[in-house]
Amino acid sequence: MSPNPRRRVALAGATGVAGQQFLVSLENHPWFELTTLAASQRSAGKSYAEAITDAAGHRQWFCEEPLPEAFARMPVVDSDQLDLKDVDLVFTAVESGAARALEERLAARVPVISTSSAFRYEDDVPILVPGVNLEHAVLVKRQQRERGWKGYVAPIPNCTTTGLVIALAPLARSFGLRSVVMTSMQAISGAGRSPGVAALDVLDNVIPYIANEEGKVERESRKILGRLEGERIEPLEMAVSATCTRVNVRDGHTEAVTAGLGRRVPIGEVADCLRAFGREFLDLGLPSAPAELIQVTDDPYRPQPRIDRGAGGGMTTVVGRLREDPVLANGIRLVLLSHNTKMGAAKGAVLVAEYLLHRGLA
Ligand SMILES: NC(=O)c1ccc[n+]([C@@H]2O[C@H](COP(=O)([O-])OP(=O)(O)OC[C@H]3O[C@@H](n4cnc5c(N)ncnc54)[C@H](OP(=O)(O)O)[C@@H]3O)[C@@H](O)[C@H]2O)c1
């Protein structure tokens, strides 16, 4: 289906790292027309180009793709003053503290697709990942009924959770999943730009701690891989142990994963299962979907962020180094790479919105 006319969408947090990626994802989008750009009071009243240009005249645009000219000239409004009169849907890319009140106000009127954690852990809120758990989307109806909202909040996960659950979902479905041990090597862009990660901290270095990240990954992965029972989610019963580190990479989160499956499975079968994942979802032909959700490589030196993060336009999770694991029962090991600002943020959120529209939920 192709909605006619296109849905008019607003973007809050338009000037940030994730927000900039939304501009790229929504340029000439066949279903969505980006009509309103919003950020903090700091940016309000400026053109978008002025808002991302610092006092020294440096335009702080972080995408590889050029800033779309039409958006550069658009005015930026204060998110708190966002006028929803001519808006059908809002994307938010704001830090969770500020997102809470903002998303609550917006969701009372229109659907809100959020990159923040503000609502992720509430019982009536799904955490949506393309191809993995979109059946959880029906929870938005419960939100509308119980909260009296015309819209709803539909968050995507933390960007480290995204690649992890995409790789784990087919294994959980086909073989069962008991335990997961994951160590991430996360890109700098994942920290955003305010305050972001200081060059002096990360250059020639690995930072072994990211505040609040490990708890998010552990909690979100259980919820996302959980079962929908009526209008509630029963989290998957699995032990998850996450260690999250920051490395000197611009974009693309790498994760070393050991998983204990429900039974012993030959590695070739695991690879086939990963390769086949998501066919039904991909056959919907949604505009931002890649050709494959997971790409499996046999090259023992891959995936690498610099080489592989662009797979499927940043929407394909690349999995390599598949091996048996001698420590966990029925254990397998792999290394995955997921683009944190594309599938893990903006373009992933746009793909979720496309699905919600396709399902008649937006
Ligand atoms: N970076 C990633 O890879 C990634 C991935 C997945 C999810 N996320 C999530 O996306 C959200 C944004 O992250 P980011 O990395 O893009 O951060 P960022 O680069 O620091 O950008 C923050 C954005 O929020 C705006 N903002 C700040 N305070 C605000 C307020 N009080 N009211 C309204 N807007 C406000 C900023 O506007 P001004 O420019 O006007 O200050 C800017 O547009 C966070 O919740 C983050 O967890 C990020």
PDBQT file of the ligand as one rigid body, heavy atoms in Angstrom, charges set to zero:
ROOT
HETATM    1  N1  LIG A 401      23.085   8.354  18.756  1.00  0.00    +0.000 N 
HETATM    2  C1  LIG A 401      22.624   7.112  18.555  1.00  0.00    +0.000 C 
HETATM    3  O1  LIG A 401      23.287   6.243  17.950  1.00  0.00    +0.000 OA
HETATM    4  C2  LIG A 401      21.270   6.725  19.107  1.00  0.00    +0.000 A 
HETATM    5  C3  LIG A 401      20.767   5.466  18.766  1.00  0.00    +0.000 A 
HETATM    6  C4  LIG A 401      19.521   5.045  19.271  1.00  0.00    +0.000 A 
HETATM    7  C5  LIG A 401      18.817   5.892  20.127  1.00  0.00    +0.000 A 
HETATM    8  N2  LIG A 401      19.342   7.121  20.455  1.00  0.00    +0.000 N 
HETATM    9  C6  LIG A 401      18.520   7.966  21.332  1.00  0.00    +0.000 C 
HETATM   10  O2  LIG A 401      18.106   9.121  20.587  1.00  0.00    +0.000 OA
HETATM   11  C7  LIG A 401      17.970  10.237  21.458  1.00  0.00    +0.000 C 
HETATM   12  C8  LIG A 401      18.833  11.384  20.910  1.00  0.00    +0.000 C 
HETATM   13  O3  LIG A 401      20.191  10.958  20.927  1.00  0.00    +0.000 OA
HETATM   14  P1  LIG A 401      21.333  11.686  20.096  1.00  0.00    +0.000 P 
HETATM   15  O4  LIG A 401      22.493  10.769  20.113  1.00  0.00    +0.000 OA
HETATM   16  O5  LIG A 401      20.807  12.191  18.794  1.00  0.00    +0.000 OA
HETATM   17  O6  LIG A 401      21.624  12.945  21.076  1.00  0.00    +0.000 OA
HETATM   18  P2  LIG A 401      22.235  14.377  20.697  1.00  0.00    +0.000 P 
HETATM   19  O7  LIG A 401      23.124  14.288  19.529  1.00  0.00    +0.000 OA
HETATM   20  O8  LIG A 401      22.808  14.889  21.965  1.00  0.00    +0.000 OA
HETATM   21  O9  LIG A 401      20.953  15.263  20.295  1.00  0.00    +0.000 OA
HETATM   22  C9  LIG A 401      20.006  15.635  21.256  1.00  0.00    +0.000 C 
HETATM   23  C10 LIG A 401      18.833  16.343  20.579  1.00  0.00    +0.000 C 
HETATM   24  O10 LIG A 401      17.828  16.620  21.561  1.00  0.00    +0.000 OA
HETATM   25  C11 LIG A 401      17.553  18.028  21.558  1.00  0.00    +0.000 C 
HETATM   26  N3  LIG A 401      17.243  18.450  22.928  1.00  0.00    +0.000 N 
HETATM   27  C12 LIG A 401      18.092  18.545  23.985  1.00  0.00    +0.000 A 
HETATM   28  N4  LIG A 401      17.421  18.976  25.075  1.00  0.00    +0.000 NA
HETATM   29  C13 LIG A 401      16.129  19.137  24.706  1.00  0.00    +0.000 A 
HETATM   30  C14 LIG A 401      14.948  19.568  25.369  1.00  0.00    +0.000 A 
HETATM   31  N5  LIG A 401      14.962  19.920  26.667  1.00  0.00    +0.000 N 
HETATM   32  N6  LIG A 401      13.796  19.631  24.663  1.00  0.00    +0.000 NA
HETATM   33  C15 LIG A 401      13.771  19.279  23.359  1.00  0.00    +0.000 A 
HETATM   34  N7  LIG A 401      14.855  18.873  22.667  1.00  0.00    +0.000 NA
HETATM   35  C16 LIG A 401      16.013  18.797  23.333  1.00  0.00    +0.000 A 
HETATM   36  C17 LIG A 401      18.816  18.684  21.027  1.00  0.00    +0.000 C 
HETATM   37  O11 LIG A 401      18.466  19.961  20.503  1.00  0.00    +0.000 OA
HETATM   38  P3  LIG A 401      19.522  21.210  20.494  1.00  0.00    +0.000 P 
HETATM   39  O12 LIG A 401      20.470  20.948  19.358  1.00  0.00    +0.000 OA
HETATM   40  O13 LIG A 401      18.619  22.371  20.248  1.00  0.00    +0.000 OA
HETATM   41  O14 LIG A 401      20.195  21.224  21.832  1.00  0.00    +0.000 OA
HETATM   42  C18 LIG A 401      19.187  17.665  19.927  1.00  0.00    +0.000 C 
HETATM   43  O15 LIG A 401      18.358  17.875  18.800  1.00  0.00    +0.000 OA
HETATM   44  C19 LIG A 401      18.410   9.751  22.863  1.00  0.00    +0.000 C 
HETATM   45  O16 LIG A 401      17.269   9.387  23.607  1.00  0.00    +0.000 OA
HETATM   46  C20 LIG A 401      19.263   8.524  22.546  1.00  0.00    +0.000 C 
HETATM   47  O17 LIG A 401      19.277   7.602  23.605  1.00  0.00    +0.000 OA
HETATM   48  C21 LIG A 401      20.526   7.552  19.956  1.00  0.00    +0.000 A 
ENDROOT
TORSDOF 0
